[in-house]
Amino acid sequence: MKKNHLGQINHENPLFPPLTARHSQRRCSFKRKPIKKGKFYTMDPCPFVRLIIESLALKLPQPTKPVAVASGGVYPTTTPCFCKLRLKNFQSQTALLPLSNGSGDSPPESSTSAAGFHLDALTLRRVSGKPVTLCVEVFTGRMGRSCGVNSGKLVGSVQVTVDLGVSQTRSAVFQDGWMKLGNDHEKPSAKLHLTVRTEPDPRFVFQFGGEPECSPVVFQIQGNISQPVFSCKFSADRSRSRSLPPNFSNKNRGWMRTLAREKERQGRERKGWMVMIYDLSGSPVAAASMITPFVPSPGTDRVSRSNPGAWLILRPHGFSVSSWKPWGRLEAWRERGPVDGLGYKFELVTDNGPSNGVPIAEATMSVKKGGLFCIDGRVSKSDSAASTSSRSPIKGFVMGSTVEGEGKVSKPMVQVGIQHVTCMADAALFIALSAAIDLSMDACRLFSRKLRKELCHDEQDSCS
C-alpha cells in the first residue's frame, strides 16, 4: 500500500473526495504534542473484531410418513424457520432460515445473514486468551411470542468455538458448511448451514466532553488514555427572523400585532442551530448547520416525516464558512406509533447538489431510551432500503454514535472505521454528524414542551 507524506496509508475512500492542494496542507495527522522531550505520543486506533454469521440455511429431514393436513401438521417445505444466535454478554440476535432442498453437502440454493456481533477493546481484553462459544438455536414456527409463550418449536442447536486471539490481526474462518442438529447419528436429522468468521475492524474512538449544545471539547479515546483533539462551538442565530417590519413607525401600531405573530411563529419552529468543529490550533475543520427548520405539522406538536428538519455537514473549501462544501445531509423527524421514535435519514451529497444525494443510512431509535446512530453497509443491506442504491459506496462499518434519550445528559461516544479516516479533518466530519443527530433529539422534542436554555437564542417562552 502507498503512504502519503504523513506516513498514512492512502485508501480509495469514496466518502471523502480529494481536496485541493491548499486544503490538503491543512490536514493533520494523529500525532500529538510531545509528552517527553524528543518523544511523540501517537494515538492508535482501538482494536475491534467483527464476528460475522452468514450463509444461513436449514435442511429438514424428509418425513417417513405423509403428514395429514387435517391433523394439524404442516409440510416441512412450508414451515417457517428461524434461528437465535447467542454470545455471552451480548443481546441475542434472530435471523430467518430459508429451507434448502439440495442433496449431499452442496451449498444451499439461498441463504441469509445475521447482523453479527461487534467486539470492542474492553471485551477483547476480558476474553484475552480464552475462546468464546457461539450458540445457534434453530426453531420451526413463527418468530415472536403468543400469549406470553414462545411460538417457535426448538429443533436443535449447534455450537461454534471462536478464537479471538488471532482475530485481532487477521481474518479467520471457524465454520463453513453443514452442521447436524442432534447427537443421534443413526436417525435422520435437520442440518444447519452457516459460515462463522471474524475480521479485524479497528476503529478510532472519540467522546464529547459534554453535551454538544454546551460547546464541549472532544477527546480521542484509547484504553484508559484520552487526548483532546477537537473543540465544538454551538450557536443558535435567528436574528434574521427577529427584524422589525419595514413599515415600522410611531403612527402605525400595526407592527405590534405583526411582531406578536412573528414571535408566536418563532416559538413554533427551531432553526439556525449550528455546530462548528475546531482543531487544536483553532482552525475550523467541519460544521453541522441546520438548513431546514424543525417545525410541527399543522394541527400537531411534532415534526412529521412528511416535513422533516435537515442539517448539512460541511467541509472546508475556502477561508469563509459560507463557501464551504456540503459533504452530507441529515434529515430527522418524530415517528408516530405505539413507541415514540426519532426517525433519521443520512445521505452523501454529490456534485449535483444536496437534492441528489446518495442515501446510506435510515432507521428509527427510541426517543425514551435513545440508541445508536449507525452507518454500516452490512446492517443496512438487510435492514434498510436506503442502501439499495447501486451508487452507495458503503462497505462494512463506517461509524456509530451513541444518542441518549430525550431529557437525558448526552455525551456522544463516536466510533469511526479506520479506513474512513486518513487525518483529523476526516474525523471532524463524523464528529459534526454525531453532534447533529444528537441535537436532532432536542429539535424533534414535542413543541408542547420547553427546550433547555442552552438551545435557545434569547429569552423566549419556549425555553425552560
C-alpha positions as CSV (number, residue, x, y, z in Angstrom):
1,M,0.0,0.0,0.0
2,K,1.2,3.5,-0.8
3,K,1.6,6.1,2.0
4,N,1.3,9.8,2.0
5,H,3.7,12.4,3.3
6,L,2.3,11.9,6.8
7,G,3.2,8.2,6.7
8,Q,-0.5,7.3,6.4
9,I,-2.0,4.6,4.2
10,N,-3.9,6.0,1.2
11,H,-7.2,4.3,0.9
12,E,-9.6,4.7,-2.0
13,N,-12.3,6.2,0.0
14,P,-15.5,7.4,-1.8
15,L,-16.7,9.1,1.4
16,F,-14.0,11.8,1.1
17,P,-13.5,13.3,-2.3
18,P,-9.9,14.7,-2.9
19,L,-9.4,18.2,-1.6
20,T,-7.3,20.8,-3.3
21,A,-3.6,21.0,-2.5
22,R,-4.1,24.1,-0.3
23,H,-6.6,22.3,1.9
24,S,-4.6,19.1,1.9
25,Q,-1.8,21.0,3.6
26,R,-4.2,21.9,6.4
27,R,-4.9,18.3,7.1
28,C,-3.1,16.9,10.1
29,S,-2.1,13.5,11.4
30,F,-3.0,11.9,14.7
31,K,0.4,12.8,16.2
32,R,0.1,14.8,19.4
33,K,2.5,17.2,21.1
34,P,5.5,15.6,22.8
35,I,4.9,14.2,26.3
36,K,8.6,14.0,26.9
37,K,11.3,15.9,25.2
38,G,12.2,14.2,21.9
39,K,9.3,11.8,22.1
40,F,6.0,11.9,20.3
41,Y,2.8,10.3,21.5
42,T,0.8,8.7,18.7
43,M,-2.9,7.9,19.3
44,D,-3.5,4.5,17.7
45,P,-7.0,3.1,16.8
46,C,-8.7,0.8,19.3
47,P,-8.9,-2.9,18.4
48,F,-12.3,-4.2,17.4
49,V,-13.4,-7.5,15.9
50,R,-16.4,-8.2,13.8
51,L,-18.0,-11.6,14.3
52,I,-19.8,-12.5,11.1
53,I,-22.5,-15.1,10.8
54,E,-23.7,-15.6,7.2
55,S,-24.8,-18.2,4.6
56,L,-27.5,-19.4,6.9
57,A,-29.9,-22.1,5.7
58,L,-31.7,-25.2,7.0
59,K,-32.3,-28.6,5.6
60,L,-35.1,-30.6,7.3
61,P,-35.3,-34.4,7.1
62,Q,-38.0,-35.8,4.8
63,P,-40.9,-37.3,6.8
64,T,-41.1,-41.1,6.7
65,K,-44.9,-40.9,6.7
66,P,-47.2,-38.4,4.9
67,V,-48.3,-35.6,7.1
68,A,-52.1,-35.2,7.4
69,V,-53.2,-31.7,7.0
70,A,-56.4,-32.4,8.8
71,S,-54.4,-33.5,11.9
72,G,-52.9,-30.1,12.1
73,G,-49.5,-31.0,10.6
74,V,-47.5,-28.9,8.1
75,Y,-45.3,-29.8,5.3
76,P,-41.6,-29.2,6.0
77,T,-41.2,-27.2,2.8
78,T,-43.8,-24.6,4.0
79,T,-42.8,-24.4,7.7
80,P,-41.3,-21.0,8.6
81,C,-38.0,-21.5,10.4
82,F,-35.6,-19.1,12.2
83,C,-32.6,-19.3,14.5
84,K,-31.4,-17.4,17.6
85,L,-27.7,-16.6,17.9
86,R,-26.3,-16.3,21.4
87,L,-23.0,-15.0,22.6
88,K,-22.2,-14.5,26.3
89,N,-22.7,-10.9,27.5
90,F,-24.4,-9.9,24.2
91,Q,-28.0,-9.5,23.3
92,S,-29.2,-12.5,21.3
93,Q,-30.0,-12.0,17.6
94,T,-32.6,-13.6,15.4
95,A,-32.4,-14.5,11.7
96,L,-34.8,-16.2,9.3
97,L,-33.7,-19.5,7.8
98,P,-34.6,-20.4,4.2
99,L,-35.1,-24.1,3.6
100,S,-32.8,-26.0,1.3
101,N,-33.7,-29.0,-0.8
102,G,-30.2,-29.7,-2.1
103,S,-28.6,-33.1,-1.8
104,G,-25.4,-34.0,0.0
105,D,-23.1,-31.3,1.2
106,S,-23.7,-28.9,-1.7
107,P,-24.1,-25.2,-0.7
108,P,-27.7,-24.0,-0.2
109,E,-29.7,-22.5,-3.1
110,S,-30.5,-19.4,-1.0
111,S,-29.2,-18.1,2.4
112,T,-29.5,-15.2,4.8
113,S,-27.1,-13.4,7.1
114,A,-27.3,-12.2,10.7
115,A,-26.4,-8.7,11.9
116,G,-23.3,-10.2,13.6
117,F,-21.5,-9.1,16.8
118,H,-19.1,-6.2,17.3
119,L,-16.5,-6.9,20.0
120,D,-14.8,-3.8,21.4
121,A,-11.4,-3.4,23.1
122,L,-12.9,-4.0,26.6
123,T,-14.5,-7.3,25.5
124,L,-11.3,-8.4,23.8
125,R,-9.3,-7.7,26.9
126,R,-11.8,-9.5,29.1
127,V,-11.7,-12.7,27.0
128,S,-8.0,-12.4,26.2
129,G,-6.6,-15.9,25.7
130,K,-10.0,-17.6,26.1
131,P,-12.1,-18.8,23.2
132,V,-15.7,-17.8,23.1
133,T,-18.7,-20.0,22.1
134,L,-21.3,-19.0,19.6
135,C,-24.6,-20.9,20.2
136,V,-27.1,-21.2,17.4
137,E,-30.6,-22.5,18.3
138,V,-32.9,-23.5,15.4
139,F,-36.7,-23.2,15.6
140,T,-39.7,-24.1,13.4
141,G,-42.7,-21.9,13.5
142,R,-43.2,-18.2,13.6
143,M,-40.9,-15.8,15.4
144,G,-42.2,-13.9,18.5
145,R,-44.4,-14.7,21.4
146,S,-48.0,-15.7,21.6
147,C,-49.9,-15.4,25.0
148,G,-46.5,-14.9,26.7
149,V,-45.1,-18.2,25.3
150,N,-42.5,-18.5,22.5
151,S,-44.4,-19.6,19.4
152,G,-41.4,-21.4,17.8
153,K,-40.5,-25.1,18.5
154,L,-36.9,-25.9,19.1
155,V,-35.4,-28.3,16.5
156,G,-31.9,-28.4,17.9
157,S,-28.7,-26.3,18.4
158,V,-25.1,-26.2,17.4
159,Q,-22.0,-24.5,18.9
160,V,-19.1,-22.9,17.2
161,T,-15.8,-22.1,19.1
162,V,-14.2,-18.8,18.1
163,D,-10.6,-17.9,18.9
164,L,-10.5,-14.1,19.3
165,G,-6.7,-14.1,19.8
166,V,-5.9,-14.5,16.2
167,S,-8.9,-12.4,15.1
168,Q,-7.4,-9.0,16.1
169,T,-4.7,-9.2,13.4
170,R,-6.1,-11.3,10.6
171,S,-9.4,-12.7,9.2
172,A,-10.2,-16.2,10.3
173,V,-12.9,-18.8,9.4
174,F,-14.2,-21.1,12.2
175,Q,-17.1,-22.8,10.4
176,D,-18.1,-23.1,6.8
177,G,-20.6,-25.8,5.8
178,W,-23.4,-28.0,7.2
179,M,-23.7,-29.0,10.8
180,K,-26.0,-31.7,12.2
181,L,-28.7,-30.7,14.7
182,G,-28.8,-33.6,17.2
183,N,-26.5,-36.2,18.6
184,D,-28.2,-39.3,17.2
185,H,-26.1,-40.2,14.2
186,E,-28.3,-43.1,13.1
187,K,-31.6,-41.2,12.7
188,P,-32.0,-38.6,10.0
189,S,-31.9,-35.1,11.5
190,A,-32.0,-31.5,10.4
191,K,-28.9,-29.8,9.2
192,L,-27.9,-26.2,9.5
193,H,-25.6,-24.5,7.0
194,L,-23.6,-21.5,8.3
195,T,-20.4,-19.6,7.9
196,V,-18.8,-18.2,11.0
197,R,-15.8,-15.9,10.5
198,T,-14.1,-12.9,12.1
199,E,-12.5,-9.8,10.7
200,P,-10.3,-7.2,12.5
201,D,-12.2,-4.0,12.4
202,P,-10.0,-1.3,14.2
203,R,-11.7,2.0,14.9
204,F,-10.9,5.4,16.2
205,V,-13.0,6.2,19.3
206,F,-14.0,9.8,20.3
207,Q,-16.1,11.1,23.1
208,F,-17.7,14.5,23.7
209,G,-16.6,16.0,27.0
210,G,-20.2,17.4,27.4
211,E,-23.4,17.9,25.6
212,P,-23.0,19.3,22.0
213,E,-25.1,22.4,22.8
214,C,-22.6,23.2,25.6
215,S,-19.7,23.6,23.2
216,P,-17.5,20.9,24.7
217,V,-14.0,19.5,24.0
218,V,-13.9,16.2,22.1
219,F,-11.4,13.6,23.2
220,Q,-9.9,10.7,21.4
221,I,-10.0,7.5,23.5
222,Q,-7.8,4.5,23.6
223,G,-8.0,2.3,26.6
224,N,-7.5,4.5,29.7
225,I,-5.9,7.3,27.7
226,S,-7.9,10.3,26.5
227,Q,-6.4,13.1,24.4
228,P,-8.2,16.3,23.4
229,V,-8.4,16.6,19.6
230,F,-11.3,18.9,18.8
231,S,-13.4,21.7,20.3
232,C,-17.0,22.5,19.5
233,K,-18.9,25.8,19.3
234,F,-22.7,25.7,19.3
235,S,-24.6,28.7,18.2
236,A,-28.3,29.5,17.5
237,D,-28.7,32.5,15.3
238,R,-32.2,33.5,14.2
239,S,-31.6,37.3,14.1
240,R,-32.8,37.3,10.5
241,S,-36.2,36.2,11.8
242,R,-36.4,38.9,14.5
243,S,-36.0,42.0,12.4
244,L,-38.8,44.6,12.6
245,P,-41.2,45.0,9.7
246,P,-40.2,47.7,7.2
247,N,-43.4,49.7,7.7
248,F,-42.4,50.5,11.4
249,S,-43.5,54.0,12.5
250,N,-44.8,55.6,15.6
251,K,-48.1,56.4,13.9
252,N,-48.7,52.9,12.7
253,R,-49.2,50.5,15.6
254,G,-49.9,47.5,13.2
255,W,-46.2,46.5,13.6
256,M,-47.0,45.4,17.2
257,R,-49.5,42.8,16.0
258,T,-47.1,41.7,13.3
259,L,-44.3,41.3,15.8
260,A,-46.6,39.3,18.2
261,R,-47.5,36.9,15.4
262,E,-43.8,36.7,14.4
263,K,-42.8,35.8,18.0
264,E,-45.6,33.2,18.2
265,R,-44.4,31.7,14.9
266,Q,-40.8,31.6,16.1
267,G,-41.9,29.7,19.2
268,R,-43.3,27.1,16.8
269,E,-40.0,26.5,14.9
270,R,-36.5,25.6,15.8
271,K,-33.9,27.0,13.4
272,G,-30.5,28.5,13.0
273,W,-28.6,25.9,15.0
274,M,-25.0,25.3,14.1
275,V,-22.0,23.4,15.5
276,M,-18.5,24.4,14.4
277,I,-15.7,21.9,14.9
278,Y,-12.2,23.3,15.5
279,D,-8.8,21.5,15.7
280,L,-6.3,22.2,18.4
281,S,-4.8,25.1,16.5
282,G,-8.2,26.8,16.5
283,S,-8.9,26.3,12.8
284,P,-12.4,25.3,11.8
285,V,-12.3,21.9,10.2
286,A,-16.0,20.9,9.9
287,A,-19.5,22.1,10.7
288,A,-23.1,21.0,11.1
289,S,-25.6,23.6,10.0
290,M,-29.4,23.3,10.3
291,I,-30.7,24.3,6.9
292,T,-34.3,23.3,7.2
293,P,-36.1,24.4,10.3
294,F,-37.8,21.8,12.6
295,V,-41.4,22.8,12.6
296,P,-44.6,21.0,13.8
297,S,-47.1,19.6,11.2
298,P,-50.3,21.6,11.1
299,G,-52.6,20.7,13.9
300,T,-49.9,18.8,15.8
301,D,-46.9,19.5,18.1
302,R,-44.5,17.1,16.4
303,V,-42.1,17.2,13.4
304,S,-43.5,14.7,10.9
305,R,-41.8,12.6,8.4
306,S,-43.5,14.4,5.5
307,N,-41.8,17.7,6.6
308,P,-38.6,16.8,8.4
309,G,-35.9,19.2,9.6
310,A,-32.5,18.9,8.0
311,W,-28.8,19.5,8.6
312,L,-25.9,19.9,6.2
313,I,-22.5,18.6,7.2
314,L,-19.9,20.9,5.8
315,R,-16.2,20.5,4.9
316,P,-13.7,23.4,4.4
317,H,-13.5,24.9,1.0
318,G,-12.0,28.4,1.1
319,F,-11.5,30.7,4.0
320,S,-15.1,31.7,4.6
321,V,-17.6,29.2,6.1
322,S,-20.2,30.5,3.6
323,S,-18.1,28.9,0.8
324,W,-17.7,25.5,2.4
325,K,-19.0,22.5,0.5
326,P,-21.6,20.1,1.8
327,W,-20.4,16.5,2.5
328,G,-23.6,15.0,3.9
329,R,-27.3,15.8,4.6
330,L,-29.2,14.6,7.6
331,E,-33.0,14.6,7.9
332,A,-34.8,13.9,11.2
333,W,-38.4,13.7,12.3
334,R,-40.6,12.3,15.1
335,E,-42.1,8.9,14.2
336,R,-45.7,8.1,15.3
337,G,-46.6,4.7,16.7
338,P,-47.0,2.8,19.9
339,V,-43.5,3.9,20.9
340,D,-42.2,7.4,20.1
341,G,-39.2,7.2,17.8
342,L,-36.6,9.6,16.3
343,G,-36.5,8.8,12.6
344,Y,-33.5,9.8,10.5
345,K,-32.0,9.6,7.1
346,F,-28.5,10.4,6.1
347,E,-27.1,10.7,2.6
348,L,-23.9,11.8,0.9
349,V,-24.0,14.9,-1.1
350,T,-22.9,14.6,-4.7
351,D,-21.6,17.3,-7.1
352,N,-25.2,17.6,-8.3
353,G,-26.2,19.2,-5.1
354,P,-27.9,18.3,-1.8
355,S,-31.2,17.3,-3.5
356,N,-29.4,14.5,-5.4
357,G,-27.6,12.7,-2.5
358,V,-26.8,9.0,-2.1
359,P,-28.7,7.6,0.9
360,I,-26.5,5.4,3.1
361,A,-28.4,5.2,6.5
362,E,-32.0,5.3,7.5
363,A,-33.5,4.0,10.7
364,T,-35.5,4.9,13.9
365,M,-34.4,4.9,17.5
366,S,-36.4,5.2,20.7
367,V,-37.0,8.7,22.0
368,K,-37.2,7.5,25.6
369,K,-34.2,5.1,25.6
370,G,-32.0,6.6,22.8
371,G,-29.9,4.3,20.7
372,L,-27.1,4.1,18.2
373,F,-26.8,6.1,15.1
374,C,-25.0,3.7,12.7
375,I,-23.7,3.7,9.2
376,D,-22.8,0.1,8.4
377,G,-23.0,-1.5,5.0
378,R,-23.7,-4.9,6.4
379,V,-26.5,-3.8,8.6
380,S,-28.0,-1.5,6.0
381,K,-28.2,-4.1,3.3
382,S,-30.5,-6.3,5.4
383,D,-32.4,-3.7,7.5
384,S,-32.8,-0.5,5.4
385,A,-33.9,0.2,1.9
386,A,-31.6,3.2,1.9
387,S,-28.6,1.1,0.8
388,T,-30.3,-0.5,-2.2
389,S,-28.9,2.3,-4.3
390,S,-26.4,0.9,-6.7
391,R,-24.4,4.1,-6.2
392,S,-23.9,3.5,-2.5
393,P,-20.1,3.4,-1.6
394,I,-20.7,1.9,1.8
395,K,-18.9,-1.4,2.5
396,G,-18.7,-2.6,6.1
397,F,-18.7,-0.4,9.2
398,V,-18.3,3.4,8.7
399,M,-19.4,5.0,12.0
400,G,-21.5,4.7,15.1
401,S,-22.5,7.3,17.6
402,T,-24.5,6.9,20.9
403,V,-27.6,9.1,21.4
404,E,-29.2,9.4,24.8
405,G,-33.0,9.5,25.3
406,E,-34.9,12.7,25.5
407,G,-34.2,14.8,28.5
408,K,-31.0,12.8,29.5
409,V,-27.5,14.1,29.6
410,S,-25.8,13.1,26.4
411,K,-22.0,12.9,25.8
412,P,-21.9,11.1,22.5
413,M,-19.3,8.3,22.1
414,V,-18.3,8.1,18.4
415,Q,-16.6,5.2,16.6
416,V,-15.2,5.6,13.1
417,G,-13.8,2.8,11.0
418,I,-10.1,3.3,10.4
419,Q,-10.4,3.0,6.7
420,H,-12.5,6.2,6.6
421,V,-10.1,8.4,8.5
422,T,-6.7,9.3,7.0
423,C,-6.4,12.5,9.0
424,M,-8.1,14.7,11.6
425,A,-10.1,16.6,9.0
426,D,-11.9,13.4,8.0
427,A,-12.7,12.5,11.6
428,A,-14.1,16.0,12.2
429,L,-16.9,15.4,9.7
430,F,-18.1,12.4,11.7
431,I,-17.9,14.5,14.9
432,A,-20.1,17.1,13.3
433,L,-22.5,14.4,12.1
434,S,-22.8,12.9,15.6
435,A,-23.5,16.4,17.1
436,A,-26.2,16.9,14.5
437,I,-28.0,13.6,15.3
438,D,-27.7,14.2,19.0
439,L,-29.2,17.7,18.7
440,S,-32.0,16.3,16.5
441,M,-33.3,14.6,19.5
442,D,-33.9,18.0,21.0
443,A,-35.1,19.6,17.8
444,C,-37.8,16.9,17.4
445,R,-38.9,17.4,21.0
446,L,-42.7,17.9,21.2
447,F,-43.5,21.6,20.7
448,S,-45.8,21.5,23.8
449,R,-42.6,21.0,25.9
450,K,-39.9,23.5,26.6
451,L,-36.3,23.4,25.4
452,R,-33.3,23.8,27.6
453,K,-31.9,27.3,27.8
454,E,-28.6,26.3,26.0
455,L,-30.7,25.6,22.9
456,C,-32.5,28.9,22.9
457,H,-31.5,32.0,21.0
458,D,-32.6,34.5,23.6
459,E,-35.4,34.9,26.2
460,Q,-38.3,33.1,24.7
461,D,-41.4,31.5,26.2
462,S,-40.4,28.2,24.5
463,C,-37.3,27.8,26.7
464,S,-37.0,26.5,30.2
